[in-house]
Amino acid sequence: MDKFQLDAELLNNNAGSAWTTIPSNARTSCAIYLVATTSVPLLPAQHASETMLELPDELLSLEEPNLLHDAVAAMPPAPAQPTSAALVVFHFSIIYHDTWQVPVLYWHTTPPLPRSTTLSLLSLLSLPNNASEVSQERHPITHRPAFFCHPCFTQETLHLMNSPSPLFSFLTIVSPLINVPFPPALYNDLIASLPLS
């Protein structure tokens, strides 16, 4: 049993964690992974179509306002905008990445959203929201399309923390960013309960 799996099971046995351990039935070296959810409001402007209404240049240059008004009036109406904010549920999972040898944060949303809307919502969660740090691929266990934070700097960050548990250190970094509780006292309790190596 590897270190990630042992720490994940220790976390699962602690009532103070919002993360749940799920056994993997997939054909992967990751026998276990963690899941949690959080919700953010989807503002009415984010319901809008990804494309803006564009008028041809010849209509914009018309000097007679009535012709422009008639042309705009003849266009199909814009979709109705919701008047209140709906909730988007982010489904997070943390999986040990075989290649990078670190935990990686994956997520998808309910309802599914376009990439640009998902990236804009990440700022509400304090997650990186630029395309170089966020990638898309099939979830390694569920095989569902998912976003993930690229793990290229994770190893270096975890090494700087000098913790006996890379998973618990990763959770102290990631959990506050995604509004999933992982209190410092829980981290201290978990570290104290680790077997001496």
CNS distance restraints for C-alpha pairs under 8 A (distance, minus, plus):
assign (resid   1 and name CA) (resid   5 and name CA) 6.48 0.50 0.50
assign (resid   1 and name CA) (resid   6 and name CA) 6.76 0.50 0.50
assign (resid   2 and name CA) (resid   6 and name CA) 6.32 0.50 0.50
assign (resid   3 and name CA) (resid   7 and name CA) 6.10 0.50 0.50
assign (resid   4 and name CA) (resid   8 and name CA) 6.02 0.50 0.50
assign (resid   4 and name CA) (resid  96 and name CA) 6.98 0.50 0.50
assign (resid   4 and name CA) (resid 166 and name CA) 7.93 0.50 0.50
assign (resid   4 and name CA) (resid 167 and name CA) 6.44 0.50 0.50
assign (resid   5 and name CA) (resid   9 and name CA) 6.15 0.50 0.50
assign (resid   5 and name CA) (resid  31 and name CA) 7.14 0.50 0.50
assign (resid   5 and name CA) (resid  32 and name CA) 6.06 0.50 0.50
assign (resid   5 and name CA) (resid  33 and name CA) 7.87 0.50 0.50
assign (resid   6 and name CA) (resid  10 and name CA) 6.25 0.50 0.50
assign (resid   7 and name CA) (resid  11 and name CA) 6.13 0.50 0.50
assign (resid   7 and name CA) (resid 165 and name CA) 7.21 0.50 0.50
assign (resid   7 and name CA) (resid 167 and name CA) 6.88 0.50 0.50
assign (resid   7 and name CA) (resid 168 and name CA) 7.64 0.50 0.50
assign (resid   8 and name CA) (resid  12 and name CA) 6.14 0.50 0.50
assign (resid   8 and name CA) (resid  21 and name CA) 6.43 0.50 0.50
assign (resid   8 and name CA) (resid  32 and name CA) 7.55 0.50 0.50
assign (resid   8 and name CA) (resid  33 and name CA) 7.38 0.50 0.50
assign (resid   8 and name CA) (resid  34 and name CA) 7.21 0.50 0.50
assign (resid   8 and name CA) (resid 167 and name CA) 7.59 0.50 0.50
assign (resid   9 and name CA) (resid  13 and name CA) 6.32 0.50 0.50
assign (resid   9 and name CA) (resid  21 and name CA) 6.80 0.50 0.50
assign (resid  10 and name CA) (resid  14 and name CA) 6.78 0.50 0.50
assign (resid  10 and name CA) (resid 190 and name CA) 7.42 0.50 0.50
assign (resid  11 and name CA) (resid  17 and name CA) 6.93 0.50 0.50
assign (resid  11 and name CA) (resid  19 and name CA) 7.82 0.50 0.50
assign (resid  11 and name CA) (resid  21 and name CA) 7.93 0.50 0.50
assign (resid  11 and name CA) (resid 190 and name CA) 7.15 0.50 0.50
assign (resid  12 and name CA) (resid  17 and name CA) 7.35 0.50 0.50
assign (resid  12 and name CA) (resid  19 and name CA) 7.24 0.50 0.50
assign (resid  12 and name CA) (resid  20 and name CA) 5.89 0.50 0.50
assign (resid  12 and name CA) (resid  21 and name CA) 5.66 0.50 0.50
assign (resid  16 and name CA) (resid 182 and name CA) 7.77 0.50 0.50
assign (resid  16 and name CA) (resid 186 and name CA) 6.58 0.50 0.50
assign (resid  17 and name CA) (resid 181 and name CA) 6.91 0.50 0.50
assign (resid  17 and name CA) (resid 182 and name CA) 6.06 0.50 0.50
assign (resid  17 and name CA) (resid 186 and name CA) 7.48 0.50 0.50
assign (resid  18 and name CA) (resid  36 and name CA) 6.48 0.50 0.50
assign (resid  18 and name CA) (resid 180 and name CA) 6.39 0.50 0.50
assign (resid  18 and name CA) (resid 181 and name CA) 5.89 0.50 0.50
assign (resid  18 and name CA) (resid 182 and name CA) 6.95 0.50 0.50
assign (resid  19 and name CA) (resid  34 and name CA) 6.02 0.50 0.50
assign (resid  19 and name CA) (resid  35 and name CA) 5.57 0.50 0.50
assign (resid  19 and name CA) (resid  36 and name CA) 5.11 0.50 0.50
assign (resid  19 and name CA) (resid 180 and name CA) 7.87 0.50 0.50
assign (resid  20 and name CA) (resid  34 and name CA) 5.39 0.50 0.50
assign (resid  20 and name CA) (resid  35 and name CA) 5.28 0.50 0.50
assign (resid  20 and name CA) (resid  36 and name CA) 6.50 0.50 0.50
assign (resid  21 and name CA) (resid  32 and name CA) 6.69 0.50 0.50
assign (resid  21 and name CA) (resid  33 and name CA) 5.68 0.50 0.50
assign (resid  21 and name CA) (resid  34 and name CA) 4.54 0.50 0.50
assign (resid  21 and name CA) (resid  35 and name CA) 6.50 0.50 0.50
assign (resid  22 and name CA) (resid  32 and name CA) 5.66 0.50 0.50
assign (resid  22 and name CA) (resid  33 and name CA) 5.38 0.50 0.50
assign (resid  22 and name CA) (resid  34 and name CA) 5.99 0.50 0.50
assign (resid  22 and name CA) (resid  35 and name CA) 7.19 0.50 0.50
assign (resid  23 and name CA) (resid  31 and name CA) 5.99 0.50 0.50
assign (resid  23 and name CA) (resid  32 and name CA) 4.40 0.50 0.50
assign (resid  23 and name CA) (resid  33 and name CA) 6.49 0.50 0.50
assign (resid  24 and name CA) (resid  30 and name CA) 6.89 0.50 0.50
assign (resid  24 and name CA) (resid  31 and name CA) 5.02 0.50 0.50
assign (resid  24 and name CA) (resid  32 and name CA) 5.11 0.50 0.50
assign (resid  24 and name CA) (resid  33 and name CA) 6.87 0.50 0.50
assign (resid  24 and name CA) (resid 141 and name CA) 6.77 0.50 0.50
assign (resid  25 and name CA) (resid  31 and name CA) 7.43 0.50 0.50
assign (resid  25 and name CA) (resid 141 and name CA) 7.76 0.50 0.50
assign (resid  26 and name CA) (resid 141 and name CA) 5.48 0.50 0.50
assign (resid  26 and name CA) (resid 142 and name CA) 7.67 0.50 0.50
assign (resid  27 and name CA) (resid 141 and name CA) 7.93 0.50 0.50
assign (resid  28 and name CA) (resid 140 and name CA) 7.64 0.50 0.50
assign (resid  28 and name CA) (resid 141 and name CA) 7.39 0.50 0.50
assign (resid  29 and name CA) (resid  98 and name CA) 7.51 0.50 0.50
assign (resid  30 and name CA) (resid  95 and name CA) 7.11 0.50 0.50
assign (resid  30 and name CA) (resid  96 and name CA) 6.39 0.50 0.50
assign (resid  32 and name CA) (resid  95 and name CA) 7.71 0.50 0.50
assign (resid  33 and name CA) (resid  93 and name CA) 6.85 0.50 0.50
assign (resid  33 and name CA) (resid  94 and name CA) 5.88 0.50 0.50
assign (resid  33 and name CA) (resid  95 and name CA) 5.18 0.50 0.50
assign (resid  33 and name CA) (resid  96 and name CA) 7.53 0.50 0.50
assign (resid  34 and name CA) (resid  93 and name CA) 5.27 0.50 0.50
assign (resid  34 and name CA) (resid  94 and name CA) 5.12 0.50 0.50
assign (resid  34 and name CA) (resid  95 and name CA) 6.86 0.50 0.50
assign (resid  35 and name CA) (resid  91 and name CA) 7.28 0.50 0.50
assign (resid  35 and name CA) (resid  92 and name CA) 5.53 0.50 0.50
assign (resid  35 and name CA) (resid  93 and name CA) 4.29 0.50 0.50
assign (resid  35 and name CA) (resid  94 and name CA) 6.58 0.50 0.50
assign (resid  36 and name CA) (resid  91 and name CA) 6.21 0.50 0.50
assign (resid  36 and name CA) (resid  92 and name CA) 5.27 0.50 0.50
assign (resid  36 and name CA) (resid  93 and name CA) 6.48 0.50 0.50
assign (resid  36 and name CA) (resid 180 and name CA) 7.13 0.50 0.50
assign (resid  37 and name CA) (resid  89 and name CA) 6.73 0.50 0.50
assign (resid  37 and name CA) (resid  90 and name CA) 5.53 0.50 0.50
assign (resid  37 and name CA) (resid  91 and name CA) 4.68 0.50 0.50
assign (resid  37 and name CA) (resid  92 and name CA) 5.79 0.50 0.50
assign (resid  37 and name CA) (resid 180 and name CA) 7.28 0.50 0.50
assign (resid  38 and name CA) (resid  89 and name CA) 5.78 0.50 0.50
assign (resid  38 and name CA) (resid  90 and name CA) 5.40 0.50 0.50
assign (resid  38 and name CA) (resid  91 and name CA) 6.97 0.50 0.50
assign (resid  38 and name CA) (resid 178 and name CA) 7.22 0.50 0.50
assign (resid  38 and name CA) (resid 179 and name CA) 6.50 0.50 0.50
assign (resid  38 and name CA) (resid 180 and name CA) 6.62 0.50 0.50
assign (resid  39 and name CA) (resid  87 and name CA) 6.12 0.50 0.50
assign (resid  39 and name CA) (resid  88 and name CA) 5.47 0.50 0.50
assign (resid  39 and name CA) (resid  89 and name CA) 4.37 0.50 0.50
assign (resid  39 and name CA) (resid  90 and name CA) 5.95 0.50 0.50
assign (resid  40 and name CA) (resid  87 and name CA) 5.57 0.50 0.50
assign (resid  40 and name CA) (resid  88 and name CA) 5.41 0.50 0.50
assign (resid  40 and name CA) (resid  89 and name CA) 6.63 0.50 0.50
assign (resid  40 and name CA) (resid  90 and name CA) 7.85 0.50 0.50
assign (resid  40 and name CA) (resid 121 and name CA) 7.78 0.50 0.50
assign (resid  40 and name CA) (resid 124 and name CA) 7.42 0.50 0.50
assign (resid  41 and name CA) (resid  85 and name CA) 5.68 0.50 0.50
assign (resid  41 and name CA) (resid  86 and name CA) 5.64 0.50 0.50
assign (resid  41 and name CA) (resid  87 and name CA) 4.50 0.50 0.50
assign (resid  41 and name CA) (resid  88 and name CA) 6.08 0.50 0.50
assign (resid  42 and name CA) (resid  46 and name CA) 6.26 0.50 0.50
assign (resid  42 and name CA) (resid  47 and name CA) 7.34 0.50 0.50
assign (resid  42 and name CA) (resid  85 and name CA) 5.38 0.50 0.50
assign (resid  42 and name CA) (resid  86 and name CA) 5.14 0.50 0.50
assign (resid  42 and name CA) (resid  87 and name CA) 5.52 0.50 0.50
assign (resid  42 and name CA) (resid  88 and name CA) 6.05 0.50 0.50
assign (resid  42 and name CA) (resid 121 and name CA) 7.84 0.50 0.50
assign (resid  43 and name CA) (resid  47 and name CA) 7.00 0.50 0.50
assign (resid  43 and name CA) (resid  84 and name CA) 7.44 0.50 0.50
assign (resid  43 and name CA) (resid  85 and name CA) 4.89 0.50 0.50
assign (resid  43 and name CA) (resid  86 and name CA) 6.94 0.50 0.50
assign (resid  44 and name CA) (resid  48 and name CA) 7.15 0.50 0.50
assign (resid  44 and name CA) (resid  81 and name CA) 6.23 0.50 0.50
assign (resid  44 and name CA) (resid  82 and name CA) 5.63 0.50 0.50
assign (resid  44 and name CA) (resid  83 and name CA) 6.53 0.50 0.50
assign (resid  44 and name CA) (resid  84 and name CA) 6.60 0.50 0.50
assign (resid  44 and name CA) (resid  85 and name CA) 5.91 0.50 0.50
assign (resid  44 and name CA) (resid  86 and name CA) 7.97 0.50 0.50
assign (resid  45 and name CA) (resid  81 and name CA) 7.65 0.50 0.50
assign (resid  46 and name CA) (resid 117 and name CA) 6.62 0.50 0.50
assign (resid  47 and name CA) (resid  81 and name CA) 6.93 0.50 0.50
assign (resid  47 and name CA) (resid  82 and name CA) 7.49 0.50 0.50
assign (resid  48 and name CA) (resid  79 and name CA) 7.63 0.50 0.50
assign (resid  48 and name CA) (resid  81 and name CA) 6.91 0.50 0.50
assign (resid  49 and name CA) (resid  79 and name CA) 7.98 0.50 0.50
assign (resid  55 and name CA) (resid  59 and name CA) 6.54 0.50 0.50
assign (resid  55 and name CA) (resid  60 and name CA) 6.75 0.50 0.50
assign (resid  56 and name CA) (resid  60 and name CA) 6.63 0.50 0.50
assign (resid  57 and name CA) (resid  61 and name CA) 6.20 0.50 0.50
assign (resid  58 and name CA) (resid  62 and name CA) 6.57 0.50 0.50
assign (resid  59 and name CA) (resid  68 and name CA) 6.00 0.50 0.50
assign (resid  59 and name CA) (resid  71 and name CA) 7.61 0.50 0.50
assign (resid  60 and name CA) (resid  68 and name CA) 7.18 0.50 0.50
assign (resid  62 and name CA) (resid  67 and name CA) 7.27 0.50 0.50
assign (resid  62 and name CA) (resid  68 and name CA) 6.65 0.50 0.50
assign (resid  64 and name CA) (resid  68 and name CA) 6.88 0.50 0.50
assign (resid  65 and name CA) (resid  69 and name CA) 6.04 0.50 0.50
assign (resid  66 and name CA) (resid  70 and name CA) 5.99 0.50 0.50
assign (resid  67 and name CA) (resid  71 and name CA) 6.14 0.50 0.50
assign (resid  68 and name CA) (resid  72 and name CA) 6.20 0.50 0.50
assign (resid  69 and name CA) (resid  73 and name CA) 6.04 0.50 0.50
assign (resid  70 and name CA) (resid  74 and name CA) 6.18 0.50 0.50
assign (resid  71 and name CA) (resid  75 and name CA) 6.75 0.50 0.50
assign (resid  88 and name CA) (resid 109 and name CA) 6.51 0.50 0.50
assign (resid  88 and name CA) (resid 110 and name CA) 5.79 0.50 0.50
assign (resid  88 and name CA) (resid 111 and name CA) 6.38 0.50 0.50
assign (resid  89 and name CA) (resid 109 and name CA) 5.50 0.50 0.50
assign (resid  89 and name CA) (resid 110 and name CA) 5.13 0.50 0.50
assign (resid  89 and name CA) (resid 111 and name CA) 7.29 0.50 0.50
assign (resid  90 and name CA) (resid 107 and name CA) 6.45 0.50 0.50
assign (resid  90 and name CA) (resid 108 and name CA) 5.92 0.50 0.50
assign (resid  90 and name CA) (resid 109 and name CA) 4.62 0.50 0.50
assign (resid  90 and name CA) (resid 110 and name CA) 6.64 0.50 0.50
assign (resid  91 and name CA) (resid 107 and name CA) 5.28 0.50 0.50
assign (resid  91 and name CA) (resid 108 and name CA) 5.46 0.50 0.50
assign (resid  91 and name CA) (resid 109 and name CA) 6.01 0.50 0.50
assign (resid  91 and name CA) (resid 110 and name CA) 7.76 0.50 0.50
assign (resid  92 and name CA) (resid 105 and name CA) 6.85 0.50 0.50
assign (resid  92 and name CA) (resid 106 and name CA) 5.67 0.50 0.50
assign (resid  92 and name CA) (resid 107 and name CA) 4.39 0.50 0.50
assign (resid  92 and name CA) (resid 108 and name CA) 6.97 0.50 0.50
assign (resid  93 and name CA) (resid 105 and name CA) 5.86 0.50 0.50
assign (resid  93 and name CA) (resid 106 and name CA) 5.20 0.50 0.50
assign (resid  93 and name CA) (resid 107 and name CA) 6.21 0.50 0.50
assign (resid  94 and name CA) (resid 103 and name CA) 6.12 0.50 0.50
assign (resid  94 and name CA) (resid 104 and name CA) 5.39 0.50 0.50
assign (resid  94 and name CA) (resid 105 and name CA) 4.71 0.50 0.50
assign (resid  94 and name CA) (resid 106 and name CA) 6.18 0.50 0.50
assign (resid  95 and name CA) (resid 103 and name CA) 5.42 0.50 0.50
assign (resid  95 and name CA) (resid 104 and name CA) 5.40 0.50 0.50
assign (resid  95 and name CA) (resid 105 and name CA) 6.82 0.50 0.50
assign (resid  95 and name CA) (resid 106 and name CA) 7.68 0.50 0.50
assign (resid  96 and name CA) (resid 101 and name CA) 6.74 0.50 0.50
assign (resid  96 and name CA) (resid 102 and name CA) 5.57 0.50 0.50
assign (resid  96 and name CA) (resid 103 and name CA) 4.27 0.50 0.50
assign (resid  96 and name CA) (resid 104 and name CA) 6.12 0.50 0.50
assign (resid  97 and name CA) (resid 101 and name CA) 5.36 0.50 0.50
assign (resid  97 and name CA) (resid 102 and name CA) 5.51 0.50 0.50
assign (resid  97 and name CA) (resid 103 and name CA) 5.89 0.50 0.50
assign (resid  97 and name CA) (resid 104 and name CA) 6.29 0.50 0.50
assign (resid  98 and name CA) (resid 102 and name CA) 7.50 0.50 0.50
assign (resid 100 and name CA) (resid 151 and name CA) 6.82 0.50 0.50
assign (resid 100 and name CA) (resid 152 and name CA) 7.30 0.50 0.50
assign (resid 100 and name CA) (resid 155 and name CA) 7.69 0.50 0.50
assign (resid 101 and name CA) (resid 155 and name CA) 7.64 0.50 0.50
assign (resid 102 and name CA) (resid 151 and name CA) 7.26 0.50 0.50
assign (resid 102 and name CA) (resid 154 and name CA) 6.76 0.50 0.50
assign (resid 102 and name CA) (resid 155 and name CA) 6.21 0.50 0.50
assign (resid 102 and name CA) (resid 166 and name CA) 7.59 0.50 0.50
assign (resid 103 and name CA) (resid 151 and name CA) 7.85 0.50 0.50
assign (resid 103 and name CA) (resid 154 and name CA) 7.98 0.50 0.50
assign (resid 103 and name CA) (resid 166 and name CA) 7.80 0.50 0.50
assign (resid 103 and name CA) (resid 167 and name CA) 6.52 0.50 0.50
assign (resid 103 and name CA) (resid 170 and name CA) 7.08 0.50 0.50
assign (resid 104 and name CA) (resid 148 and name CA) 7.16 0.50 0.50
assign (resid 104 and name CA) (resid 149 and name CA) 6.78 0.50 0.50
assign (resid 104 and name CA) (resid 150 and name CA) 7.49 0.50 0.50
assign (resid 104 and name CA) (resid 151 and name CA) 6.15 0.50 0.50
assign (resid 105 and name CA) (resid 148 and name CA) 5.57 0.50 0.50
assign (resid 105 and name CA) (resid 149 and name CA) 5.83 0.50 0.50
assign (resid 106 and name CA) (resid 139 and name CA) 7.26 0.50 0.50
assign (resid 106 and name CA) (resid 146 and name CA) 6.38 0.50 0.50
assign (resid 106 and name CA) (resid 147 and name CA) 5.61 0.50 0.50
assign (resid 106 and name CA) (resid 148 and name CA) 4.22 0.50 0.50
assign (resid 106 and name CA) (resid 149 and name CA) 6.82 0.50 0.50
assign (resid 107 and name CA) (resid 146 and name CA) 5.51 0.50 0.50
assign (resid 107 and name CA) (resid 147 and name CA) 5.33 0.50 0.50
assign (resid 107 and name CA) (resid 148 and name CA) 6.24 0.50 0.50
assign (resid 108 and name CA) (resid 112 and name CA) 7.24 0.50 0.50
assign (resid 108 and name CA) (resid 145 and name CA) 7.32 0.50 0.50
assign (resid 108 and name CA) (resid 146 and name CA) 5.05 0.50 0.50
assign (resid 108 and name CA) (resid 147 and name CA) 6.23 0.50 0.50
assign (resid 109 and name CA) (resid 113 and name CA) 6.79 0.50 0.50
assign (resid 113 and name CA) (resid 117 and name CA) 6.26 0.50 0.50
assign (resid 113 and name CA) (resid 118 and name CA) 6.06 0.50 0.50
assign (resid 114 and name CA) (resid 118 and name CA) 6.25 0.50 0.50
assign (resid 115 and name CA) (resid 119 and name CA) 6.09 0.50 0.50
assign (resid 116 and name CA) (resid 120 and name CA) 6.27 0.50 0.50
assign (resid 117 and name CA) (resid 121 and name CA) 6.25 0.50 0.50
assign (resid 118 and name CA) (resid 122 and name CA) 6.37 0.50 0.50
assign (resid 119 and name CA) (resid 123 and name CA) 7.35 0.50 0.50
assign (resid 119 and name CA) (resid 129 and name CA) 5.05 0.50 0.50
assign (resid 119 and name CA) (resid 130 and name CA) 7.14 0.50 0.50
assign (resid 120 and name CA) (resid 124 and name CA) 7.80 0.50 0.50
assign (resid 120 and name CA) (resid 129 and name CA) 6.77 0.50 0.50
assign (resid 121 and name CA) (resid 125 and name CA) 7.07 0.50 0.50
assign (resid 122 and name CA) (resid 126 and name CA) 6.21 0.50 0.50
assign (resid 122 and name CA) (resid 127 and name CA) 5.27 0.50 0.50
assign (resid 122 and name CA) (resid 128 and name CA) 6.74 0.50 0.50
assign (resid 122 and name CA) (resid 129 and name CA) 5.65 0.50 0.50
assign (resid 123 and name CA) (resid 127 and name CA) 5.95 0.50 0.50
assign (resid 123 and name CA) (resid 128 and name CA) 7.08 0.50 0.50
assign (resid 123 and name CA) (resid 129 and name CA) 6.31 0.50 0.50
assign (resid 125 and name CA) (resid 177 and name CA) 5.62 0.50 0.50
assign (resid 125 and name CA) (resid 178 and name CA) 4.98 0.50 0.50
assign (resid 125 and name CA) (resid 179 and name CA) 6.81 0.50 0.50
assign (resid 126 and name CA) (resid 177 and name CA) 5.06 0.50 0.50
assign (resid 126 and name CA) (resid 178 and name CA) 6.82 0.50 0.50
assign (resid 127 and name CA) (resid 177 and name CA) 5.96 0.50 0.50
assign (resid 127 and name CA) (resid 178 and name CA) 6.98 0.50 0.50
assign (resid 128 and name CA) (resid 133 and name CA) 6.42 0.50 0.50
assign (resid 128 and name CA) (resid 134 and name CA) 7.02 0.50 0.50
assign (resid 128 and name CA) (resid 149 and name CA) 7.69 0.50 0.50
assign (resid 129 and name CA) (resid 133 and name CA) 7.17 0.50 0.50
assign (resid 129 and name CA) (resid 134 and name CA) 6.66 0.50 0.50
assign (resid 130 and name CA) (resid 134 and name CA) 6.36 0.50 0.50
assign (resid 131 and name CA) (resid 135 and name CA) 6.73 0.50 0.50
assign (resid 133 and name CA) (resid 149 and name CA) 5.79 0.50 0.50
assign (resid 133 and name CA) (resid 150 and name CA) 5.38 0.50 0.50
assign (resid 134 and name CA) (resid 147 and name CA) 6.64 0.50 0.50
assign (resid 134 and name CA) (resid 148 and name CA) 5.68 0.50 0.50
assign (resid 134 and name CA) (resid 149 and name CA) 4.78 0.50 0.50
assign (resid 134 and name CA) (resid 150 and name CA) 5.87 0.50 0.50
assign (resid 135 and name CA) (resid 147 and name CA) 5.60 0.50 0.50
assign (resid 135 and name CA) (resid 148 and name CA) 5.50 0.50 0.50
assign (resid 135 and name CA) (resid 149 and name CA) 6.51 0.50 0.50
assign (resid 135 and name CA) (resid 150 and name CA) 6.47 0.50 0.50
assign (resid 136 and name CA) (resid 145 and name CA) 7.13 0.50 0.50
assign (resid 136 and name CA) (resid 146 and name CA) 5.64 0.50 0.50
assign (resid 136 and name CA) (resid 147 and name CA) 4.39 0.50 0.50
assign (resid 136 and name CA) (resid 148 and name CA) 6.19 0.50 0.50
assign (resid 137 and name CA) (resid 145 and name CA) 5.84 0.50 0.50
assign (resid 137 and name CA) (resid 146 and name CA) 5.68 0.50 0.50
assign (resid 137 and name CA) (resid 147 and name CA) 6.52 0.50 0.50
assign (resid 137 and name CA) (resid 148 and name CA) 7.78 0.50 0.50
assign (resid 138 and name CA) (resid 142 and name CA) 7.83 0.50 0.50
assign (resid 138 and name CA) (resid 143 and name CA) 4.89 0.50 0.50
assign (resid 138 and name CA) (resid 144 and name CA) 5.31 0.50 0.50
assign (resid 138 and name CA) (resid 145 and name CA) 4.46 0.50 0.50
assign (resid 138 and name CA) (resid 146 and name CA) 5.70 0.50 0.50
assign (resid 139 and name CA) (resid 143 and name CA) 4.56 0.50 0.50
assign (resid 139 and name CA) (resid 144 and name CA) 5.31 0.50 0.50
assign (resid 139 and name CA) (resid 145 and name CA) 6.03 0.50 0.50
assign (resid 139 and name CA) (resid 146 and name CA) 5.58 0.50 0.50
assign (resid 151 and name CA) (resid 155 and name CA) 7.57 0.50 0.50
assign (resid 153 and name CA) (resid 157 and name CA) 6.33 0.50 0.50
assign (resid 154 and name CA) (resid 158 and name CA) 6.07 0.50 0.50
assign (resid 155 and name CA) (resid 159 and name CA) 6.04 0.50 0.50
assign (resid 156 and name CA) (resid 160 and name CA) 6.34 0.50 0.50
assign (resid 157 and name CA) (resid 161 and name CA) 6.61 0.50 0.50
assign (resid 158 and name CA) (resid 162 and name CA) 6.79 0.50 0.50
assign (resid 158 and name CA) (resid 163 and name CA) 7.49 0.50 0.50
assign (resid 158 and name CA) (resid 166 and name CA) 6.13 0.50 0.50
assign (resid 158 and name CA) (resid 169 and name CA) 6.67 0.50 0.50
assign (resid 158 and name CA) (resid 170 and name CA) 7.00 0.50 0.50
assign (resid 159 and name CA) (resid 163 and name CA) 7.63 0.50 0.50
assign (resid 161 and name CA) (resid 169 and name CA) 7.20 0.50 0.50
assign (resid 163 and name CA) (resid 169 and name CA) 6.60 0.50 0.50
assign (resid 164 and name CA) (resid 191 and name CA) 7.31 0.50 0.50
assign (resid 165 and name CA) (resid 169 and name CA) 6.29 0.50 0.50
assign (resid 165 and name CA) (resid 191 and name CA) 7.31 0.50 0.50
assign (resid 166 and name CA) (resid 170 and name CA) 5.97 0.50 0.50
assign (resid 167 and name CA) (resid 171 and name CA) 6.23 0.50 0.50
assign (resid 168 and name CA) (resid 172 and name CA) 6.32 0.50 0.50
assign (resid 168 and name CA) (resid 187 and name CA) 6.53 0.50 0.50
assign (resid 168 and name CA) (resid 190 and name CA) 7.93 0.50 0.50
assign (resid 168 and name CA) (resid 191 and name CA) 7.96 0.50 0.50
assign (resid 169 and name CA) (resid 173 and name CA) 6.53 0.50 0.50
assign (resid 170 and name CA) (resid 174 and name CA) 6.07 0.50 0.50
assign (resid 171 and name CA) (resid 175 and name CA) 5.32 0.50 0.50
assign (resid 171 and name CA) (resid 182 and name CA) 6.97 0.50 0.50
assign (resid 172 and name CA) (resid 176 and name CA) 7.06 0.50 0.50
assign (resid 172 and name CA) (resid 182 and name CA) 6.52 0.50 0.50
assign (resid 172 and name CA) (resid 183 and name CA) 7.89 0.50 0.50
assign (resid 172 and name CA) (resid 184 and name CA) 7.41 0.50 0.50
assign (resid 172 and name CA) (resid 187 and name CA) 7.42 0.50 0.50
assign (resid 173 and name CA) (resid 177 and name CA) 7.26 0.50 0.50
assign (resid 174 and name CA) (resid 178 and name CA) 6.57 0.50 0.50
assign (resid 175 and name CA) (resid 179 and name CA) 6.14 0.50 0.50
assign (resid 175 and name CA) (resid 180 and name CA) 4.96 0.50 0.50
assign (resid 175 and name CA) (resid 181 and name CA) 6.13 0.50 0.50
assign (resid 175 and name CA) (resid 182 and name CA) 5.96 0.50 0.50
assign (resid 176 and name CA) (resid 180 and name CA) 6.13 0.50 0.50
assign (resid 176 and name CA) (resid 181 and name CA) 6.60 0.50 0.50
assign (resid 176 and name CA) (resid 182 and name CA) 7.16 0.50 0.50
assign (resid 182 and name CA) (resid 186 and name CA) 6.65 0.50 0.50
assign (resid 182 and name CA) (resid 187 and name CA) 7.36 0.50 0.50
assign (resid 183 and name CA) (resid 187 and name CA) 6.66 0.50 0.50
assign (resid 184 and name CA) (resid 188 and name CA) 6.28 0.50 0.50
assign (resid 185 and name CA) (resid 189 and name CA) 6.15 0.50 0.50
assign (resid 186 and name CA) (resid 190 and name CA) 6.07 0.50 0.50
assign (resid 187 and name CA) (resid 191 and name CA) 6.10 0.50 0.50
assign (resid 188 and name CA) (resid 192 and name CA) 6.06 0.50 0.50
assign (resid 189 and name CA) (resid 193 and name CA) 6.24 0.50 0.50
assign (resid 190 and name CA) (resid 194 and name CA) 6.47 0.50 0.50
